[in-house]
Amino acid sequence: MPTDLLPDVIERDPDASPAHAPIAPGLAALAALSLAACGGGHVDAPGAQGAVTVQAASLPGSGGEPPASPAAADRSTAQDAARFLAQATFGVKSPDEIEALRNKGFDRWLWEQFNAPTLLHTSYLDWQRQRNQNLKASEDMSYEAIWQQWLFGDDSLRARMAFALSQIVVISNIAPDLRPYAMSSYMDLLNQQAFGNYRTLLRAVTLHPAMGYFLNMLGSEKEDTARGIHPNENYAREILQLFTVGMVQLDAQGTPLRDGAGQTVATYDEATVQGFAKAFTGWTFAQSKSFHNADENLDGNWNTPMVAHADYHQSGPKLLLNGVTIPGGSAEADLDAAIDSAFNHPNTGPFVCRQLIQRLVTSNPSPAYIGRVAAVFANNGAGVRGDLRAVVRAILLDAEARDPSLGAAGRFGKQREPVLRFANLLRAMNVSNAGGRNAVHELDGSESSLGQSPLLAPSVFNFFSPNYRPAGAIATAGLVAPEFQITTETTVVGGLNFLVGVVQGGGHGWGDGRLAFDWTAWEAAAATPATLVDRLDAVFFHLQMSATTRTRLLTLIGAIPASQAQRRVKSALILSLLSPDHVIQT
């Protein structure tokens, strides 16, 4: 690991225990991460060249009158504004962004985000192909399109919500075998439905060819015992287990129900899975000569919803949830009946809302918190079920999300995912790329990587389970810590090497995709150690930096000559990015 940026005083710190060492390899670094330590026109904005925007007026969840900004006496604290941005975006960009949010108010900021245009990922692929003599679209272009939005888009909340949804209704190119237009159009779907209705989202996800291919609904056909053909159960199983109801019955607050013997009660059985599988038969690529004859190299087959072929749909009755059997009809009617059955099940609200809270705010929301958000899912106040705009607003403005004192109790907070920490770094450094593209991809190698990369989850079960609990204090306390499932010796050391390399190099990527850091504001702050630490506190610690981290940063910065401003910044950045109170969001 490169250490030329770190003065000897840090290595000699006699008080540095393994759990608090500023640069700690292996198991010591793993310990330091303990939760207990807690269609429009072209975009003209720099860095987003080639992307096309979809105007908000055409997006579900937009509209409404803009709320008034709060009076000066009613503004949030700077700390609460910083925490809000950490929960709702890919990281604070600057102290000015915190102050702007305080002046604007949370309600006004949310309204602006609900009404902001979004970048169209597939248009980025189109642009890259055109600027390179119509070369074939590559999977790297799809990953770049995601980072274009995360770093340069004005719709930070939409992007964050879409990423959260992508970890519930998962597709992955881990094989790899998904086509670029399949991945990018799927992200477009999640972006455009991020504030819409969950039922609409479910139907669109079900008919998207990327999902159809990934979970084998595409080409699933009716039973033919003579030929040994049966409806494929893969998608039917996952829409129940992962996308809607879960495996055990829940109360309105997401707590498992139990029978007289104290055992959990199953939500569905194999017969129900088979009923859903039959309901989902008969769908294939939109541009196909026949059910089994489609050109998989045709981009339009990957960004157009699948279509039904009646001859391949299973006729007859189908068992759905809660013992309800439908008589059976057309492929379209049966699909809608199956989606309605899952969407309207009482489990779906608390099951989905808990995971959204985990992705945005805290790993262990209280039952009351889940219940309040699930109640909004059930009824947005106007009799509408599944309103995601209302849900995300309820998540972010809930009293539990806004109370900074809960972090001290040791049960509130979450580990920030590796890609979120990396995005925070790039945004805070005001990265730019003169070539109009970026090369942020391939973040999941072994020796020098973050161990996580969008659209590359190991399976449909995401990068980690929402119920994962590492052995030790967290498990003993009855808590979960999902992100710790990918926190291993390999990923801790690999992530350390990755981030040190990025900071030392002053950016990321290569060629015309290189993202370069803007050092201007940071070097100016570095003239005074306390000023630099204050900026780090605002941008990377949500104004919750511990006294221990502050002291170590001041010692580190003070040991480097003021004439070496950029070295001061780089050293402080490395220590900050590895500090437990940055890695753990409270």
C-alpha positions in Angstrom: 0.0 0.0 0.0 1.4 3.4 -0.9 2.3 5.4 2.3 4.3 8.4 1.0 1.4 10.7 1.7 1.3 9.8 5.4 3.7 11.4 7.9 5.5 9.2 10.5 3.5 10.7 13.3 0.4 8.7 12.3 2.4 5.4 12.3 3.7 6.2 15.8 0.4 7.0 17.4 0.5 5.1 20.7 -3.2 5.3 21.3 -4.2 3.8 17.9 -6.0 0.5 18.6 -6.7 -2.0 15.8 -10.3 -0.8 15.8 -9.3 2.8 15.3 -6.1 2.7 13.3 -6.2 5.3 10.6 -4.8 2.9 7.9 -5.4 -0.6 9.1 -5.0 -3.7 6.9 -6.8 -7.0 7.1 -8.9 -7.9 10.1 -8.0 -4.6 11.8 -9.6 -2.6 9.0 -12.6 -5.0 9.0 -13.0 -4.3 12.7 -12.8 -0.6 12.1 -15.9 -0.9 10.0 -18.0 -2.3 12.9 -21.5 -0.9 13.0 -21.0 -0.7 16.8 -18.5 2.1 16.1 -21.1 4.2 15.2 -37.8 12.8 -24.4 -36.1 16.1 -24.3 -33.1 17.8 -25.8 -29.4 17.3 -25.3 -27.9 18.1 -22.0 -25.4 21.0 -22.1 -24.0 20.5 -18.6 -20.3 19.8 -18.4 -19.6 16.1 -18.0 -23.0 14.9 -19.3 -22.3 15.2 -23.0 -24.3 13.0 -25.2 -27.1 12.2 -22.8 -30.7 13.1 -23.5 -33.1 14.3 -20.9 -36.6 13.1 -20.2 -38.6 16.1 -19.1 -40.3 15.9 -15.7 -43.8 16.6 -17.0 -43.7 13.2 -18.7 -42.5 11.3 -15.6 -44.7 9.6 -13.1 -44.8 11.3 -9.7 -44.1 14.8 -11.0 -46.3 17.9 -10.6 -47.8 19.7 -7.6 -47.3 23.2 -6.4 -43.9 24.1 -5.0 -43.8 24.5 -1.2 -42.6 27.7 0.3 -39.1 27.8 1.8 -39.0 28.0 5.6 -38.5 31.2 7.5 -35.0 31.7 8.9 -36.1 30.6 12.4 -37.5 27.3 11.1 -34.5 26.2 9.0 -33.0 22.8 9.8 -29.6 22.6 11.4 -26.6 22.3 9.2 -26.0 18.8 10.6 -29.5 17.7 9.7 -29.2 19.1 6.2 -25.9 17.2 5.7 -27.4 14.0 7.0 -30.4 14.5 4.7 -28.2 14.8 1.7 -26.2 11.7 2.7 -29.5 9.8 2.8 -31.1 11.2 -0.3 -28.1 11.6 -2.8 -24.8 10.2 -3.7 -23.0 12.4 -1.2 -22.5 16.0 -0.2 -20.7 18.0 -2.8 -19.7 21.0 -0.7 -20.6 23.0 2.4 -22.4 25.4 0.1 -24.8 22.6 -0.9 -25.7 22.1 2.8 -26.4 25.8 3.3 -28.5 25.9 0.1 -30.6 23.1 1.4 -31.2 24.8 4.7 -32.4 27.9 2.9 -34.6 26.0 0.5 -36.0 23.5 3.1 -36.5 19.8 2.7 -40.0 20.0 1.3 -39.0 22.5 -1.5 -35.9 20.4 -2.3 -38.0 17.2 -2.5 -40.5 18.9 -4.8 -37.7 20.1 -7.1 -36.3 16.6 -7.2 -39.7 15.1 -8.0 -39.9 17.6 -10.9 -36.3 17.4 -12.2 -35.7 15.9 -15.6 -33.7 12.6 -15.8 -30.9 11.5 -18.0 -31.8 8.8 -20.6 -29.2 6.0 -20.3 -29.9 4.5 -23.7 -29.2 7.8 -25.3 -25.7 7.8 -23.9 -25.1 4.4 -25.7 -26.5 6.0 -28.9 -24.1 8.9 -28.6 -21.1 6.8 -27.8 -21.7 4.7 -30.9 -22.2 7.7 -33.1 -19.1 9.4 -32.0 -17.1 6.2 -32.6 -18.3 5.5 -36.1 -21.3 3.4 -35.0 -19.2 0.9 -33.1 -21.1 -1.9 -31.3 -22.5 -0.9 -27.9 -20.4 -2.3 -25.0 -21.3 -3.2 -21.5 -18.8 -0.6 -20.3 -21.0 2.1 -21.9 -23.9 1.0 -19.7 -21.9 1.3 -16.6 -20.6 4.7 -17.7 -24.2 5.9 -18.3 -25.0 5.1 -14.6 -22.1 7.1 -13.4 -22.9 10.0 -15.7 -26.2 10.4 -13.9 -24.8 9.8 -10.4 -22.0 12.4 -10.9 -23.5 15.0 -13.2 -27.3 14.7 -13.2 -29.5 17.1 -11.5 -31.9 14.4 -10.3 -29.8 13.0 -7.4 -32.8 11.7 -5.4 -34.2 9.9 -8.5 -30.8 8.3 -9.2 -30.5 7.2 -5.5 -34.0 5.8 -5.5 -33.4 4.0 -8.8 -30.3 2.4 -7.4 -32.2 1.3 -4.3 -34.9 -0.2 -6.5 -32.2 -2.0 -8.6 -31.2 -3.8 -5.4 -34.7 -5.1 -4.9 -35.8 -5.9 -8.4 -32.4 -7.1 -9.4 -30.9 -7.9 -12.8 -27.2 -8.5 -13.2 -24.6 -8.8 -15.9 -22.4 -11.0 -13.7 -22.2 -13.8 -16.2 -21.8 -11.5 -18.4 -24.6 -12.1 -20.9 -27.0 -9.1 -20.8 -26.8 -6.8 -23.8 -25.9 -3.1 -23.2 -29.3 -1.8 -24.3 -31.0 -4.3 -22.0 -29.1 -3.0 -19.0 -29.4 0.7 -19.9 -33.1 0.6 -20.8 -33.7 -1.3 -17.5 -32.1 1.6 -15.6 -34.2 4.0 -17.7 -37.3 2.1 -16.5 -36.2 2.4 -12.8 -35.4 6.0 -13.2 -38.7 6.9 -14.8 -40.8 4.9 -12.4 -38.8 5.9 -9.2 -41.5 8.2 -8.0 -44.4 6.5 -9.8 -46.5 3.6 -8.6 -45.0 0.3 -7.5 -47.7 -1.7 -9.3 -46.8 0.0 -12.5 -43.1 -0.6 -11.8 -43.8 -4.3 -11.2 -45.6 -4.7 -14.4 -42.9 -2.9 -16.4 -40.2 -4.9 -14.7 -42.0 -8.2 -15.4 -42.2 -7.4 -19.1 -38.7 -6.0 -19.5 -36.6 -8.3 -21.7 -33.6 -7.9 -19.4 -35.6 -9.3 -16.5 -37.3 -11.9 -18.8 -33.8 -13.1 -19.9 -32.2 -12.9 -16.4 -35.0 -14.9 -14.6 -36.1 -17.0 -17.5 -39.7 -15.8 -18.1 -38.7 -14.9 -21.6 -39.7 -17.9 -23.7 -41.4 -19.7 -20.8 -44.3 -21.7 -22.3 -47.2 -23.8 -21.4 -46.9 -27.3 -20.1 -46.3 -30.1 -22.7 -45.7 -33.4 -20.8 -45.0 -35.3 -24.0 -42.1 -33.0 -24.7 -41.0 -32.6 -21.1 -41.9 -28.9 -21.1 -43.1 -27.1 -17.9 -43.6 -23.4 -17.2 -40.4 -21.9 -15.9 -40.7 -21.1 -12.2 -37.7 -18.8 -11.8 -39.4 -15.4 -12.2 -42.5 -16.6 -10.4 -40.5 -17.5 -7.4 -38.4 -14.3 -7.2 -41.3 -11.9 -7.7 -42.8 -13.4 -4.6 -39.7 -14.0 -2.5 -37.8 -10.9 -3.3 -39.9 -8.3 -5.1 -43.2 -8.2 -3.2 -44.4 -10.5 -0.3 -41.3 -12.3 1.1 -41.4 -15.8 2.5 -43.2 -15.3 5.8 -46.3 -13.4 6.7 -45.8 -10.0 8.3 -47.8 -7.6 10.3 -48.3 -4.0 9.3 -44.9 -3.1 10.9 -43.0 -5.8 9.1 -42.7 -8.1 12.1 -43.1 -11.8 11.2 -46.4 -13.3 12.4 -46.2 -16.6 14.3 -48.6 -19.5 14.8 -49.6 -21.1 18.1 -46.4 -23.0 18.3 -44.3 -19.8 17.8 -43.3 -20.7 14.2 -43.4 -18.2 11.4 -46.2 -18.6 8.8 -45.3 -19.1 5.2 -46.7 -16.6 2.7 -46.9 -19.1 -0.2 -46.1 -22.6 -1.1 -44.9 -24.5 -4.2 -48.4 -24.7 -5.6 -48.6 -20.9 -5.5 -45.3 -20.6 -7.3 -46.5 -23.0 -10.0 -49.7 -20.9 -10.4 -47.7 -17.8 -10.9 -45.4 -19.6 -13.3 -48.4 -20.6 -15.4 -49.7 -17.0 -15.3 -46.4 -15.8 -16.8 -46.2 -18.1 -19.8 -46.3 -17.1 -23.4 -44.0 -14.0 -23.5 -41.1 -13.4 -25.8 -39.1 -10.7 -27.6 -41.2 -8.0 -29.2 -39.4 -8.3 -32.6 -39.5 -12.0 -33.3 -40.6 -14.0 -36.3 -42.2 -16.6 -34.0 -42.1 -17.5 -30.3 -38.7 -19.2 -30.6 -37.3 -17.2 -33.5 -35.9 -13.8 -32.6 -32.7 -11.9 -33.4 -31.0 -11.5 -30.1 -28.5 -9.1 -31.6 -31.3 -6.6 -32.4 -31.1 -3.8 -30.0 -34.8 -3.2 -30.2 -35.5 -6.7 -28.7 -33.7 -5.6 -25.5 -35.3 -2.2 -24.9 -38.9 -3.0 -25.9 -41.4 -4.8 -23.6 -42.0 -8.4 -24.3 -45.1 -9.4 -26.2 -47.5 -12.3 -25.7 -48.1 -15.3 -28.0 -51.4 -16.8 -27.1 -50.5 -20.3 -28.4 -47.8 -20.7 -25.8 -49.8 -19.4 -22.8 -51.0 -21.9 -20.2 -54.8 -22.0 -20.2 -56.9 -23.1 -17.3 -57.1 -22.1 -13.6 -54.1 -20.8 -11.7 -53.6 -20.7 -7.9 -52.4 -17.3 -6.7 -51.8 -15.9 -3.2 -54.1 -16.3 -0.2 -55.7 -19.4 -1.8 -57.3 -17.4 -4.6 -57.7 -19.3 -7.9 -58.3 -17.4 -11.1 -60.2 -19.2 -13.9 -57.5 -18.3 -16.5 -57.7 -16.1 -19.5 -55.4 -14.5 -22.0 -51.7 -14.1 -21.3 -52.2 -10.4 -20.6 -55.1 -10.9 -18.2 -53.4 -13.7 -16.3 -50.2 -11.6 -15.9 -52.2 -8.6 -14.6 -54.0 -10.9 -12.2 -50.8 -12.3 -10.8 -49.2 -8.9 -10.4 -52.4 -7.6 -8.7 -52.3 -10.6 -6.3 -48.7 -9.8 -5.3 -49.0 -6.0 -5.2 -52.2 -6.0 -3.1 -50.9 -8.5 -0.6 -50.6 -6.9 2.9 -47.0 -8.0 3.1 -45.8 -6.0 0.1 -45.9 -2.6 1.8 -43.8 -3.4 4.9 -41.6 -5.9 3.0 -40.6 -3.3 0.3 -40.6 -0.3 2.5 -38.2 -1.9 5.0 -35.7 -2.5 2.3 -36.0 1.1 0.9 -35.4 2.4 4.4 -32.3 0.2 4.7 -30.9 1.4 1.4 -31.4 5.1 2.3 -31.4 5.6 6.0 -30.7 2.8 8.5 -30.2 -1.0 8.5 -32.4 -1.5 11.5 -35.5 0.7 11.3 -37.9 0.3 14.2 -41.1 -1.5 13.6 -42.9 1.8 14.2 -40.8 3.5 11.4 -41.6 0.6 9.0 -45.2 0.8 10.0 -45.5 4.5 9.3 -43.9 4.2 5.9 -45.9 1.1 5.0 -49.1 2.9 5.9 -48.2 5.5 3.3 -47.5 2.7 0.8 -51.0 1.4 1.6 -52.6 4.9 1.2 -50.8 8.0 0.1 -53.6 10.1 1.7 -55.6 10.2 -1.5 -56.6 6.5 -1.5 -53.7 5.4 -3.8 -51.7 2.3 -3.0 -48.0 2.0 -4.0 -47.2 5.7 -4.5 -43.4 5.8 -4.4 -43.2 9.6 -4.4 -45.1 9.5 -1.1 -43.1 6.6 0.2 -39.7 8.1 -0.3 -40.9 11.4 1.2 -42.2 9.5 4.2 -38.8 7.7 4.6 -36.7 10.8 4.5 -38.9 13.1 6.6 -39.8 10.5 9.3 -38.8 11.6 12.8 -36.6 8.5 13.1 -34.6 9.5 10.0 -34.2 13.1 11.2 -33.1 12.4 14.8 -29.3 12.6 14.9 -29.2 11.4 18.6 -30.3 7.9 17.6 -26.8 7.1 16.3 -25.4 7.3 19.8 -27.6 4.4 20.9 -25.7 1.9 18.7 -28.8 0.6 16.9 -29.2 3.3 14.3 -27.3 3.8 11.0 -25.8 1.7 8.2 -22.6 1.1 6.5 -22.3 3.2 3.4 -22.0 1.0 0.4 -18.6 1.1 -1.4 -20.0 2.7 -4.5 -21.8 5.4 -2.5 -18.5 6.3 -0.8 -16.7 6.4 -4.1 -19.4 8.6 -5.7 -19.3 10.9 -2.7 -15.5 11.3 -3.3 -15.9 12.1 -7.0 -18.8 14.5 -6.4 -16.9 16.3 -3.6 -13.8 16.7 -5.8 -16.0 18.3 -8.5 -14.6 15.9 -11.1 -14.7 16.8 -14.8 -13.9 14.9 -18.0 -12.9 16.8 -21.1 -13.6 13.9 -23.4 -17.4 13.9 -22.6 -17.4 10.4 -21.1 -16.1 8.6 -18.1 -14.5 5.3 -17.4 -16.0 4.5 -14.1 -16.7 0.8 -14.3 -15.0 -2.5 -13.5 -15.0 -1.7 -9.8 -15.4 -5.3 -8.7 -12.0 -6.9 -9.2 -10.1 -8.6 -6.4 -6.8 -6.8 -5.6 -7.6 -3.1 -6.1 -11.3 -2.6 -6.2 -14.4 -1.6 -4.3 -16.0 -5.1 -4.4 -19.2 -3.6 -5.7 -20.4 -2.2 -9.0 -23.9 -1.4 -10.3 -25.6 -4.0 -12.5 -23.0 -6.6 -11.3 -24.6 -8.1 -8.2 -23.6 -11.8 -7.7 -27.2 -13.0 -8.2 -30.8 -12.0 -8.0 -30.3 -11.8 -4.2 -28.3 -8.5 -4.7 -24.8 -7.8 -3.3 -26.1 -8.6 0.2 -29.2 -9.8 2.0 -31.4 -7.3 3.9 -31.3 -9.8 6.8 -27.5 -10.4 6.9 -25.9 -10.2 10.4 -22.2 -10.7 11.0 -21.3 -12.9 13.9 -20.3 -11.0 17.1 -21.7 -7.9 18.7 -24.1 -7.1 15.9 -25.7 -10.5 15.9 -25.8 -10.7 19.7 -27.7 -7.4 19.8 -30.3 -8.9 17.4 -29.3 -6.4 14.6 -28.7 -6.8 10.9 -25.9 -5.1 8.9 -26.5 -6.0 5.2 -23.5 -4.3 3.7 -21.2 -6.3 6.0 -21.9 -9.3 3.8 -19.4 -7.8 1.2 -17.1 -6.5 3.9 -14.3 -9.0 3.9 -10.5 -8.9 4.2 -10.3 -8.9 0.4 -12.7 -6.1 -0.1 -11.4 -4.0 2.8 -7.8 -4.2 1.5 -8.9 -4.0 -2.2 -11.0 -0.9 -1.4 -8.2 0.7 0.5 -5.8 0.2 -2.4 -8.4 1.4 -4.9 -9.2 4.6 -3.0 -5.6 5.4 -2.3 -4.8 5.0 -6.0 -7.7 7.3 -7.0 -6.7 10.0 -4.5 -3.0 9.8 -5.3 -3.7 10.0 -9.0 -6.0 12.9 -8.6 -8.9 11.3 -10.5 -10.0 8.0 -12.0 -10.1 6.3 -15.4 -8.1 6.6 -18.6 -8.0 8.2 -22.0 -10.8 10.6 -22.8 -12.8 9.0 -20.0 -10.5 10.2 -17.2 -12.2 12.0 -14.4 -9.9 14.7 -13.0 -10.2 16.2 -9.5 -10.6 19.9 -9.0 -8.2 20.8 -6.2 -9.0 24.5 -6.0 -11.3 24.8 -3.0 -9.6 22.0 -1.2 -6.1 23.5 -1.5 -7.4 26.9 -0.4 -8.8 25.2 2.7 -5.6 23.4 3.4 -3.8 26.6 4.3 -5.3 26.2 7.8 -5.7 22.7 9.2 -8.9 23.4 11.1 -10.5 24.9 7.9 -9.6 21.8 5.9 -11.0 19.5 8.7 -14.2 21.5 8.8 -14.7 21.1 5.1 -14.0 17.3 5.4 -16.5 17.1 8.3 -19.2 18.7 6.2 -18.6 16.8 3.0 -17.7 13.3 4.3 -19.0 13.1 7.9 -22.3 14.9 7.7 -21.0 17.3 10.4 -20.7 14.3 12.8 -17.0 13.8 12.8 -15.8 12.2 16.1 -13.4 14.1 18.3 -10.9 11.3 17.8 -11.0 11.6 14.0 -10.7 15.4 14.2 -7.6 15.2 16.4 -5.9 12.6 14.2 -6.7 14.7 11.1 -5.4 17.9 12.7 -2.2 16.0 13.7 -1.8 14.5 10.2 -2.3 17.8 8.4 -0.2 19.8 10.8 2.8 17.4 10.2 2.8 18.3 6.5 4.3 21.7 5.5 1.7 24.3 4.5 3.6 24.7 1.2 2.5 21.2 0.2 -1.2 22.0 0.1 -2.2 19.2 -2.2 -0.3 16.6 -0.2 -2.2 17.8 2.9 -5.5 17.4 1.1 -4.6 13.9 -0.3 -3.4 12.6 3.1 -6.5 14.0 4.8 -8.8 12.5 2.2 -7.3 9.0 2.6 -7.6 9.1 6.3 -11.2 10.5 6.1 -12.3 7.8 3.6 -11.1 5.0 5.9 -12.5 6.5 9.1 -15.3 4.5 10.8 -17.4 7.7 11.3 -17.3 8.2 7.5 -17.9 4.6 6.6 -20.8 4.3 9.0 -23.7 6.6 8.2 -25.7 7.7 11.3 
